Amino acid sequence: MTHILREVNRAGSMLNKQETVEPVTILEAPAMVVIGMVGYIETPRGLRALTTVWVPFLADSVKRRFYKNWYRSKKKAFSTTQGEDYEKEMSKELERMKKYCQVIRVIAHTQIEKIRLRQKKAHMMEIQVNGGSVAEKVDFGKGLFEKEVPVDGVFQQNEMIDVIAVTKGKGYEGVVTRWGVTRLPRKTHRGLRKVACIGAWHPARIQYSVARAGQNGYHHRTEINKKIYRIGKAARPMGDGKQSAAPKVNPNASTEKDLTKKEITPLGGFPHYGEVNEDYVMIKGGVPGPKKRVITLRKTLIPQTSRAATEEITLSFIDTASKFGHGRFQTASEKKKFYGP
């Protein structure tokens, strides 16, 4: 996380035309790659997958997802999706989708190697294709095969989105921490961080609404209505392996009022994360979960019409000072200039 300075543009508000400081979260978001398609049939019991089509070439990071132990395996996954015979089979399955399916979803994976973490196994998910007839959906999905889908091709600045993630795990915790119940008096026999009465004699069961000890955190949660303040381009995009002597750096944290050439990564990197070199999404406030955990972004299910949702955001300043100390300098060159040789 970091913070930004901006001028409020909300007519009628007490803050209108005044500057405000707000916390923001930086989410690194390299482009995803479409590698397949699934067709579903609507049945009385819900959706049923009719068929799945995969592209001929899959990266090793995707194949790792299908193995528990990659280095010991024979790496034979998807070896049948090669050659002209498979091309004919794929065309046949796509025609079946057009004929029988009602719901079409593409299969996309993350480019985990661009994040430069320890993990090598890509994340995969299905993304539904909406709009048009089924045949148009299939053709649209096929046109995306083996192509990158950047984050700015899906979301835009000033848009409201939902964030889906798994929260920080806290382990096994008691009722006072887990549910916030009141502690018992100091002299209570056999402990005071408890629920005094967990229910009546009858019904002779504990009701679901009674606070009990158990797992806290590591829960799947959806937080709605997060506003996008900026979608930034990569500062140091990962190239084709040819490293130049002086790689070109994109100053993706500069604004119209702050012309200092600086990247979004603060001095010393983000704590417990490191550098943000790829495309990023800046959203207002926080998100569930710890650093490095995968996060799913989606468009809001209900169009937002509030004043805060429709406000145009213009950033004046993005803080890139160190997050480890008091943050005195914005860039390394500024620090070097102050301290001298």
Long-range contacts (C-beta under 8 A, 24 or more apart in sequence): 1-25, 1-26, 1-286, 1-323, 2-26, 2-266, 2-318, 2-319, 2-320, 2-323, 3-319, 4-229, 4-282, 4-315, 4-316, 4-317, 4-318, 4-319, 5-315, 5-316, 5-317, 5-319, 6-229, 6-313, 6-314, 6-315, 6-316, 7-314, 7-316, 8-311, 9-311, 9-312, 9-313, 9-314, 10-307, 10-308, 10-311, 12-307, 13-307, 19-316, 22-284, 23-284, 23-285, 23-286, 24-229, 24-282, 24-283, 24-284, 24-285, 25-282, 25-283, 25-285, 25-286, 25-287, 26-264, 26-270, 26-276, 26-280, 26-281, 26-282, 27-280, 27-281, 27-282, 27-283, 27-287, 27-295, 27-297, 28-115, 28-276, 28-277, 28-278, 28-279, 28-280, 29-151, 29-278, 29-279, 29-280, 29-281, 29-297, 30-110, 30-111, 30-114, 30-115, 30-234, 30-278, 30-279, 31-111, 31-148, 31-149, 31-150, 31-151, 31-279, 32-108, 32-109, 32-110, 32-111, 32-148, 32-149, 33-59, 33-108, 33-109, 33-111, 33-146, 33-147, 33-148, 33-149, 34-106, 34-107, 34-108, 34-141, 34-144, 34-145, 34-146, 34-147, 34-149, 35-62, 35-107, 35-108, 35-109, 35-145, 35-146, 36-106, 36-107, 36-145, 37-94, 37-97, 37-104, 37-105, 37-106, 37-107, 37-138, 37-141, 37-142, 37-145, 38-104, 38-105, 38-106, 38-107, 38-126, 39-96, 39-97, 39-100, 39-101, 39-103, 39-104, 39-138, 40-101, 40-102, 40-103, 40-104, 40-105, 41-100, 41-101, 41-102, 42-102, 42-103, 47-103, 50-96, 50-97, 50-100, 50-101, 51-93, 51-96, 51-97, 52-93, 52-107, 53-90, 53-93, 53-94, 53-97, 54-78, 54-81, 54-107, 55-81, 55-145, 55-146, 56-81, 56-82, 56-86, 56-87, 57-146, 59-109, 59-122, 60-120, 61-109, 61-111, 61-112, 61-113, 61-120, 61-121, 61-122, 62-109, 62-122, 62-124, 64-120, 64-121, 64-122, 65-109, 65-121, 65-122, 65-123, 65-124, 70-120, 70-121, 94-138, 94-142, 97-134, 97-138, 98-134, 98-135, 98-138, 101-134, 102-134, 103-128, 104-128, 104-129, 104-134, 104-137, 104-138, 104-141, 105-129, 106-141, 106-144, 108-149, 110-294, 111-148, 113-238, 114-238, 114-277, 114-278, 115-278, 116-274, 116-275, 116-277, 117-292, 123-294, 125-296, 150-279, 151-231, 151-279, 151-281, 151-297, 152-231, 152-279, 154-299, 155-228, 155-231, 155-281, 155-297, 155-299, 156-228, 156-231, 157-228, 157-229, 157-230, 157-231, 157-313, 158-227, 158-228, 158-310, 158-311, 158-312, 158-313, 159-227, 159-228, 159-299, 160-225, 160-226, 160-227, 160-228, 160-300, 160-304, 160-309, 161-226, 161-227, 161-228, 161-283, 161-297, 161-298, 161-299, 161-300, 162-222, 162-223, 162-224, 162-225, 162-226, 162-297, 162-298, 162-299, 162-300, 162-301, 163-222, 163-223, 163-226, 163-283, 163-287, 163-288, 163-295, 163-296, 163-297, 164-220, 164-221, 164-222, 164-295, 164-296, 164-297, 164-298, 165-220, 165-221, 165-287, 165-288, 165-289, 165-293, 165-294, 165-295, 165-296, 166-218, 166-219, 166-220, 166-221, 166-288, 166-289, 166-293, 167-217, 167-218, 167-219, 167-221, 167-288, 167-289, 168-217, 168-218, 168-288, 168-289, 168-290, 169-217, 169-218, 170-216, 170-217, 170-218, 171-215, 171-216, 171-217, 172-213, 172-214, 172-215, 172-216, 173-213, 173-214, 173-215, 173-216, 174-213, 175-211, 175-212, 175-213, 177-216, 178-211, 178-213, 178-214, 178-216, 179-211, 181-211, 221-288, 223-287, 223-288, 224-300, 224-301, 225-300, 225-304, 225-309, 226-283, 226-284, 226-285, 226-287, 227-283, 227-284, 227-308, 227-309, 227-313, 228-281, 228-282, 228-283, 229-282, 229-283, 229-284, 229-313, 229-315, 230-281, 230-282, 230-313, 230-315, 231-279, 231-280, 231-281, 231-282, 232-264, 232-279, 232-280, 232-281, 232-282, 233-279, 234-277, 234-278, 234-279, 235-263, 235-264, 235-265, 235-276, 235-277, 236-263, 236-275, 236-277, 237-277, 237-278, 238-277, 238-278, 252-280, 253-318, 253-320, 255-315, 255-316, 255-317, 255-318, 256-314, 256-316, 257-316, 257-317, 258-316, 258-317, 258-318, 260-330, 260-331, 260-334, 261-331, 262-320, 262-330, 262-331, 263-320, 264-318, 264-320, 265-320, 266-319, 266-320, 266-321, 266-322, 266-323, 266-327, 267-320, 267-321, 267-322, 267-327, 267-329, 267-330, 267-331, 267-332, 267-335, 268-322, 268-323, 268-324, 270-323, 271-323, 271-324, 282-318
